[in-house]
Amino acid sequence: MEPFERVLQNHWRSEPDIVSMENVPNLANQTIFADFVELLQKNKYYVSHSTVYCPDYGIPQKRRRLVLLASKFGKIELIPKTHRPENYRTVRDAIGKLPKVKAGEACETDPLHLTTKLTDLNLQRIRSSKPNGTWQDWDEHLRLACHIKETGASYKSVYGRMAWDAALPTITTQFYNYGTGRFGHPEQDRALTIREASLLQTFPPDYDFYQNMDDITLNRLGVHIGNAVPVQLGEVIGKSILKHIEEI
């Protein structure tokens, strides 16, 4: 038996009738993915897969994900797109009504509306940053040494501000760190809060990620939220499976 098949067989203790998978789009170009699809087909699954642009399903971030669906009952596909470019959800739609907080502070009514403190230098940088702008908007004395190097010139989104009326680039596990991406608030001089990142990942607005206050750490919750499949994308996959079952 091929190693790949052995891994799958160990993972599937009983062979399911319907399979779903999501991952990074580049996986579709890898031999291991082609082997996976071939193995599914060999085992009598109908398979469909495509790269999903999350705004097409009402998710306010420019994330692209490879989604695969497979069924032994017949052809299965994702439900049609729910949004068009003219009504894509934006950063404003997701977090525009949250209370203001300062860098390093937490909201009195929501302990997850919490963000990191910025150094004086990073405060100067974010105050010089424009929504959807780059560090090239800064005065020379605010730029980092890596920005001056030729290799750093292409990393224009780091230390960037989001724009209210656009979708956000992909949420990562370091969303609370102003320097790791375009995670600066559109107006307030700080990075994203835990609550804001969870809303941009389409978690419910009252979702609790903790059992006690000691569980509220930016590092732990950053990994949890940043690595999550956007909740609404999971819902789209679920609705696609339900639609498929109802049509059998």
Sequence and secondary structure as in RCSB ss.txt:
>XXXX:A:sequence
MEPFERVLQNHWRSEPDIVSMENVPNLANQTIFADFVELLQKNKYYVSHSTVYCPDYGIPQKRRRLVLLASKFGK
IELIPKTHRPENYRTVRDAIGKLPKVKAGEACETDPLHLTTKLTDLNLQRIRSSKPNGTWQDWDEHLRLACHIKE
TGASYKSVYGRMAWDAALPTITTQFYNYGTGRFGHPEQDRALTIREASLLQTFPPDYDFYQNMDDITLNRLGVHI
GNAVPVQLGEVIGKSILKHIEEI
>XXXX:A:secstr
  HHHHHHHHH SS  SEEEEEE GGGGGSHHHHHHHHHHHHTT EEEEEEEEGGGGT SB  EEEEEEEESSS 
         GGG   HHHHHTTS    TT EETTEEEEE     HHHHHHHHT  BT  GGGS GGGS HHHHSG
GGTT  STT B  TTS B    TTTT GGGSS B SSSSSB  HHHHHHHTT  TT    SSGGG  HHHHHHHH
HTS  HHHHHHHHHHHHHHHHT 
